[in-house]
Amino acid sequence: MACCRPCGQPRRRSTSASPRPWRRRAGMSADTCLIVSLSARALAAAAARAGVASIGIDAFADLDARRLGRRWARVPLGPDYSFDRESLLRTADDLAPDARELVYGSGFEARPELLARLAEGRELLGNDPETVAACADPARFSVLLDELGIPHPETRLEPPPAAAGWLAKLAGGCGGSHILPATATGGRRYPGRYYQRRVAGRPGSLLFLADRRDVRPVGFNGALAAPAEAPSAWSYAGSVRLPDCPGGFGTAIVAAAADLTRTLGLRGLNGIDFIIGETGWWLLELNPRPTASLSLWDVSPLPPLFRLHREACRGHLPDSLPQPAGALASAVVYARRPARVPNRFSWPDACADLPNPGTVVAAGDPLCCVAAAGADAGAASAAAQSMRAALLDRFDTLATPVGVC
């Protein structure tokens, strides 16, 4: 995911009834990059750091996102929390008819055909739709991992005979809110769902650059535990930047990224989610796009990652990448109860993905995210989670309660 928000459940509603675009200026250079994601703020911020002008389309049109793009539009989502096809294509044609480049984030895992249509007439700076489809097909991807000798949890399409110890996941899902204990499905087969054996350990991720042939690791991240107000125990709650991979499995995980890159032809920024156990590690999924950890690493002394993403997509990897000092964590803030965002709510500087005044949020909706630095991962994580709790307390005091969302 390329944002702090759990992209599998972007339910927060805007007060705007139409996807009417927001414009900062009338003119537009043909070199402007079109950025499309369920939440595009982090990618737009990365583009700005790289000196690249952008036009953004996402499901929120948040306050801070609109300050980053030359133009911005919100596109409504369908009942399955994916982009409405015709609305997205029409908005892209109207908002960025001459944009030569397309960079995408979350929202296309289960919609590779929509990505292909959106990329027509534009340089696609990212993995092609066929690669996206391969990563989202659990049966095909599981076979590929077996062929490459990459450890992964047992995966099956049919409900297991004994559901205890298994998870039910949505093919092409992201953000974690789609994950259920297999026992919750009652042994029934649901369209689009597959089953993965649960493994115990510490969840983490690797952000890396690829050029179809080789990789450059950007860095490893730890996962924050979902808070009580999150929709589920598997909802994405945030990440913390790590100095290295826990358990000493970094070399093996980077090697797996390289094998997948050569096999699938991966390009640009990608992410691997994994579990570190006492005696080994398991790859959970490959995200063939910039992920939510982007903002943790797009800082000095690293060069702009958006620029490196573009260059890697065009076949050029950096020789090496410096590592930032200290730790940085980003935590998703979920709403505790239904409420309306106040007109004059003062958001702390450490917040991002800021909802527009008047926005209605339901209990469990992503409200924003908060970032905190620390001397190490533990200190940064604790600071981010403390900021999350303090912000929620203040928001609950000032926000207007609503009866129905």
Secondary structure, DSSP 8 states (H G I E B T S, - for coil): --SSS-TT----B-S-SS---EES-S---TT-EEEE-SS-HHHHHHHHHTT--EEEEES---HHHHTTSSEEEE--B-TTSSB-HHHHHHHHHHH-TT--EEEE-SS-TT-HHHHHHHTTTSEE-S--HHHHHHHH-HHHHHHHHHHHT-----EESS--SS-TTEEEEETT--SSTT-EEGGGGTT---TTEEEEE---SEEEEEEEEEESS-EEEEEEEEE----TTSSSTTS--EEEEESS-GGG-HHHHHHHHHHHHHHHT-EEEEEEEEEE-SS-EEEEEEE-S--TTHHHHSSTTS--HHHHHHHHHTT---S-----SSEEEEEEEE-SS-EE--TT----TTEES---TT-EE-TT-EEEEEEEEESSHHHHHHHHHHHHHHHHHHHHHHSEE-S--
